[in-house]
Amino acid sequence: MRLAKFPRVALGHLPTPLEPMDRLSEHLGGPRLWVKRDDCTGLSSGGNKTRKLEYLMADALKQGADTIITQGATQSNHARQTAAAAAKLGLACHILLEDRTGSNDASYNMSGNVLLDRLHGASVSKRSGGADMNAEMGAVAETLRDQGKTPYIVPGGGSNETGALGYVNCARELVEQSNAMGLKIDALVHATGSSGTQAGLVAGLAAIESDIHLLGIGVRAPQEKQEAMVYDLAVRTLAHLGSTSKIARSDVRANCSYVGAGYGIPTEGMVNALKLLAEIEGLLFDPVYSGKGLDGLIDLTRKGHFDGMENVVFLHTGGSAALFGYPDTFDLPGYVTD
Ligand SMILES: *Cc1c(COP(=O)(O)O)cnc(C)c1O
């Protein structure tokens, strides 16, 4: 594996910590559960897109770009981290937000990540749900080119073979970190959406011949589609790396039973999981991705999916800024009188 040959800009606080979740482990009574804190990458409140952007932004700079274009759902964590990365590197940023949930809620549409996109100086425009977002980004790029600008398109979620290198790097980092701690990781679990995180991990673990059991918890697509997306990008990422390692289709596992009614729509399991971790571990997750991933981790642990394993790591992909876009989801008590 020759990861070092790819240009990279330092954007994240790496390595991120690997910490035990002892109260959760005790609560569930299964294997020892750990959290890999990619919510602590540091860039504009952190998250998994930071690692991808280290490679994507380096590619943009190499190509002489002056403007970044990207897209996501209204409460996109990817858009927020891209806006921050562009700000740090002195590039303009144009964000297209797709209305995937149809929510008219003011907080959902203007607070949380949308507030931060605008604070970072990005220009933000909306598209209706189901729009061809790649075509929309292409049209914006065309307009900018006509104005003499040099745009660079970062795909949704930063998920292509360049962005996935960030999670090849994370696989290497996690294995080195756990080895240094004398810890043998049996399984790694995380929320999977646009597929770059899992594809990078699959490729990275294959390249270093690690046998960690990797499981994505889907947040949007059904299982077959999700696994096919991840497999396809993992194969392309490994080829991009120039690795001769092989990926078996069976190395790509996604459980898509925790999506609920759809992308970005809260579920009872997510609400319970998110509240539990906030209360017993002091950790914050998000309603769209990491909260549903956590629901999967907790439910599968209870059902014995990890029985016989000693150490299971949850990759915390971040996203808690989105909580402020969902203020009424958690049915919390008001002030008490004392
Ligand atoms: C984007 C995102 C994911 C999913 O990562 P993909 O690489 O898109 O599969 C998970 N968690 C959070 C918080 C995210 O923002």
PDBQT file of the ligand as one rigid body, heavy atoms in Angstrom, charges set to zero:
ROOT
HETATM    1  C1  LIG A 401     -21.469  11.198   6.286  1.00  0.00    +0.000 C 
HETATM    2  C2  LIG A 401     -21.624  10.606   7.630  1.00  0.00    +0.000 A 
HETATM    3  C3  LIG A 401     -21.622   9.200   7.811  1.00  0.00    +0.000 A 
HETATM    4  C4  LIG A 401     -21.571   8.224   6.694  1.00  0.00    +0.000 C 
HETATM    5  O1  LIG A 401     -20.322   8.175   6.065  1.00  0.00    +0.000 OA
HETATM    6  P1  LIG A 401     -20.276   7.761   4.509  1.00  0.00    +0.000 P 
HETATM    7  O2  LIG A 401     -18.843   7.814   4.183  1.00  0.00    +0.000 OA
HETATM    8  O3  LIG A 401     -21.095   8.795   3.801  1.00  0.00    +0.000 OA
HETATM    9  O4  LIG A 401     -20.866   6.419   4.371  1.00  0.00    +0.000 OA
HETATM   10  C5  LIG A 401     -21.727   8.710   9.089  1.00  0.00    +0.000 A 
HETATM   11  N1  LIG A 401     -21.848   9.543  10.144  1.00  0.00    +0.000 NA
HETATM   12  C6  LIG A 401     -21.878  10.880  10.011  1.00  0.00    +0.000 A 
HETATM   13  C7  LIG A 401     -22.051  11.704  11.233  1.00  0.00    +0.000 C 
HETATM   14  C8  LIG A 401     -21.760  11.463   8.748  1.00  0.00    +0.000 A 
HETATM   15  O5  LIG A 401     -21.807  12.787   8.634  1.00  0.00    +0.000 OA
ENDROOT
TORSDOF 0
